[in-house]
């Protein structure tokens, strides 16, 4: 699998490649001379721009001090944008945090096309997010360790949205909207994040309202009659006050065709929105309010194909009898099945949160977080 951002490779040309060779060798020849490079991430090749090599020139001089031109040419490039994380309940540079942490900005998530929480393992080594037949049974594990995926078990990887704990992993599916940054903390985090962070924690930070007007609308069209529209509107409403709205609508008919009834299966329609408000009540007092709602519905179908070479003749006949005498689809790669199917998915959740920050004269900040989340999931197959 090859991943790339279209705007990063626009206008680049390659000499092409022919012959019989391994995929990585072919990719290396294909990118030669194109100012593009690649890296491997979770089994995929990620194409990106190559940074220009730093040239350091030297001129012998009688003086012990190099000239101004030589000093300028010997200056290595620096990055002024520090990565700020809140893994220790305060804003810090990620290099100053003594924790195994992976931090991702909004641009990094966008470049990797991380649109849902289950897409995060693409760029987060050691993180695995698996969903079974039911959307509520989401299992989050770090370094191969995680609690079973059911609602009766407390998770071992704690998930937080804007500092508010999300009690069940399945409720995280509808909260990944207008996310500004993500932090994945590996290892026990019980001291700061409580008993449900014995394996690690995930911090999701939604974009806060800003003091300047901005608007954005994006759309996608995909296989399976998938249509997706995202919109963001940020409006300042006064001195130190602003509101921000983010919304998403996605219609998806599904990838699997059932020859038995002629229908498409595996589809889901999603509707989500978040309204945020930031108010500077005083020079040292700030209030942020957030309200979010998400709903998705569909058939909840998860298709499992049959490999004929793994089934004996007797068992195959038994399976065919259970399907009402119909011959099941024997090609596991054609997104087609041939059997009676039934299912329903209806997931709805909403949440409210408030964040009050008071800067004290001593240099400390008093912060009060409040949150409430309601989640209802109906799913059967």
N, C-alpha and C positions, 0 to 999 in steps of 0.2 A: 504494500500500500504506500502510495506517495501522497504527501500532504503539502500544500503550499497556499500562500495568500495571492490571489490573482493580481492585486495592485503592486505586489513586490516583484513580480517577474514580467510585468507588461513591458513590451519593447525589447526584451532580451532575445538573442538569437543563438542557435547552436548549430554546429556542423553536422549533427546527426550521428548515428552509430548503426553499424550493420555487423552481422556475424552471430556466432553462438557463444554466449558468455553468461556468467552469473549476473543476477539482477544488480547487485551493488557495483560490480565492475562496469556494467553497461551504463549505469547512472553516472558513475565517475567520468567515463568518456563523454557522455552526453553533455555534462556541465562544464567540461574543460574549455576554458577561454570565454565563458559566458558571464563571469563575475558573480556566479552563483555557487553556493556550496550546499552541503547537506549534513544532517546529523540523524542519528537513530534514536527513536523514542518509542518504547513499548512495541517493538517489532515493525514500526513504520519508518519511512524516510521523510524527514521534514526539510523542505527546500527553503533556503534563506539567502539573503545577500551576504557576500563575503566582505568583511571589513578590510579596508586598504592597509597594507603592511606599514608599520611605523619605520621611517627611515631616520637613522641617526648618523649625521655627518661629523667628521672630525678634521680640523685643520691644525697642524703644528704651529705654534706661535712662540715667540720669545717670552712673552709674558706668561706667568703661571696661571692667570685668570683667563678663561676662554672669552672670545668676543661675544657681543650681544647676539649676532646672527647664529653662532654656534650654540649658545645657550638656548635660543628659541628652537633650533632644530633638534636639540637633545631633550626637549620637554615631551614627555609621554602624554597621550590623551587621558583625561580624567572624566569621570561621570559625576555631574553635579546633582543628579536626581537620586537621593537616597531612598531605599526601600524601607518604608516605615511600617512596622507591625505592632500588634497589640497582644502578643502572646503572653505577656506578663501583666496584663490589665493596665498597661500604660503605653503610650506611643513611644517607640524606640526604633533606632536603626537596627535592621535585621542582623548586621554584623556584631552588634553588641549583645545579642540575646543568646545565652548559653543553652539553647534547646535545638534539637534536630527539627528544623522547620523548613517548609517550602512555601514561598510567598509568590503570588501571581497577581499581576495588575490587570486592569480591564483590557488593555491592549494585548497582553499576552493571551488572555482568554479568548479574545476576538480572533487573533491570528491563528489559534489552534482550533477555532470553531467549537469552543466549549459552550454549548447553549443550554445544557441540562446538567444536573448534578451527576448523572451516570456517565457523562463525558469526561469528568475530571480525571479519572485514572489514566487518560491518554498522556497527560503531562505531569502527573504526580507519581513518581516511582514509589512502590511499596503500598500504594493505596488501591483497594479493590472495592467496587460497588456493584453488587449483583442483585438483579431483580428476578424473582421466580414467576410462577403462573399468576400470582396476585400482586398488584401494585403496592399493597400494604406491606408485603413481605420483602422489604428492601434490606439487604445485609451489607453493612459497611465494615470492612476489616482493614487493618494496617499491619504490614509485615506478616500477613497470613493469619492474623489472630483477630477474631471478632465474635460477638454474640450471635446466636441463631436468629434467623430472620422471621420473627413473629411478634405480635403486639403484646404478648404476655411476658416477654423477657426484656429486662432493662438493657439498653445498648451499652457496649463497652467502648464505642467511639462516640463521644459527645459532639453534637452539632449545635452551633450557635448562629443566630441570625441577628446582626446588629447588637450583639451582646446578650440576646435573649435566648435561653435554652429551648431547643425544639425537642420535645420529649420522645418522639418516635421517629425512627429513620424514614418511614413511609411518608411522613408529613413534609419531608424536605423536598420532595419531587416538585411541588407547586410553588416553592419559594425562590427558585433560581431565576429572578427577573431583575434587570437593571443592576447587576452585581458589579461593584467597583473594584473589589479585591477579594482574594481568597487566601486563607492561611491554613496549611495542613501541618499539624503538630504531631510528631511521631514519638511514641513512648508514653509512659504514665504521666498524666497531667492532673492527678487528683488533688494536689495541694491548692491549685488556683481554680480548677474547673469542676471539682466535685467527684463523687464516687463513680459516675458513669463515664469517666474519661480514663479508665484504667489502661487502655491501649493507646489512646490518642484523642485528638480533638480536631474539629474543622470549624474555622471561623469564616462566616460569610458576611461581607459588608456591602450593603446596598448603597447606591450613590446618594449622597445628601444634597438637599437643595443648595444652589449656588446663587451668588449675588449678581448674576448677569443672565440676560435672556438667551435661551437656546432651544432649538427644536430639531428633531430628527425622526425620520420615518424610513424604515428598511423593509424589504420584502424578499421572499424566497419562493421558488417553485421547485418541486421535487417529484421523484418517482412515487407512484401510488396515489396520484391526484392530491399531492400535498401542497397547500398554500399557506404561507405564514407571513404575517405583518406585525412588526414591532414599531412602537411609537414612543417618543420621549418629549416632554414639554416642561421647560424650566422657566418660571416667571418670578422676578423680584416684585414684591408688592409694597415695599416701603424700605425705610432705613433699617438695615439689619434684619429684614424679613424676606422670605422667599418660599415658594411652593414648587413642588415637582411632581409630575404625574408620568408614570410609565405603564404601558399597556401592551398586551400581546393577544393575538388571535391566530390560531392555527387549525386548519381543517385537513384531515388526513383520512383517506378511504381505506388504507391498508395495502400491504404488499402481497398477501396470499389469496389465490383464487381457488375457490371450492367448486370442483366440477359437479358435485352432488346437487347443489342448489344454485350454481351460477353466480354466487355473490363474492365480493371482496371481503376479506377478513383481516383483523389486526389493526383496524383504524381507530382513530381517537381524535376528538375535537377538543381544543384547549382554549380557555378564556381566562385571562389573568390581568390584574391591575394593581398598582401600588400608588398611594397618594402620600406625599411627605411634606412636612412644613417645618421650617427652621426660623426661630424667633430669638433675636438678641434682646432680652428683656432689660439688661443693664450691661455696664462695661464688663462685669465679671460673671454674668449669669446668662446662660443660653438654654433654650428649650427646643427639643426636636421631637416631633410627633409623626407617627407612621401608621398607616392602615393599609392592609393588603387583602386581596380576595383572589381566589383561583378556583376554577372548576374545569374538570375534564371528564368526558363521557365517551363511551364507545362499546365495543363488544368484548374487550379484554382478552382477545384470543392470542395464545402463544402456540405457534405451530411446532410440532415435534415430528420429524420425518423418520421413516422406517428404512433401515439399511437391510436389503434382502439377504445379503451374504452372512448376516449375523443371526438369522432366524432359521430354525429347522423347518422342514416341510409340515410336520404336524402342528407346530406352533403357528405357522403361517395360516394354515387352514382354520385353526381356532380363532385367530385374530380376524380373519375374513368373515367368519360366522358372526362374531360380535358386531361387525359393521353391517350386519343385515344382508350378508351374501355379496356385498360389493367388493371388488378388487381394490385395495388401497393403492395410492400413488406410490410408485417404486423408485422415483427419481428424487433424491433428497436435495437437488440443487435447482429445481425449476419453480420454486415458490408456489407449488400447486399441491392440493390434497383432494381426496375423494371420499368423504364421509360426512355423516350427520354432525353438525356443529351448532352449539348454542352457548351464549355467554352474554354477560352484561357488566359494564363498568360505569360507576358513577361516583366520582370523588369530588368533594367540596370542602374547602377550608377557608378560614379568614382569621386575621390576627390584628391586634392593636398593640402599640408599644409607645413608650415615652422615655426620653433621655434628658435628664436635667443635669447640667454641669455648672458648678459654682467654684470659681477660682478664689482661693483663700490668700490673704496677705503673706502667709508663711511660704508660699510657693507650691503648696499642695492643691489638688483639685478634688472637691467633693462631688461625687457622681451618683445619681439615683436612677436606676433602670427599673421600669415596670413593663410587664407584658402579659398578654392573654391570647391564647390560640385555640380555635375550635376546629376540629377535623372529623369528617364523616366519610367513610369509604364503604361502598357496596360493590362487591366483585364476586362473580361466580362463573364457572366454566362447566 
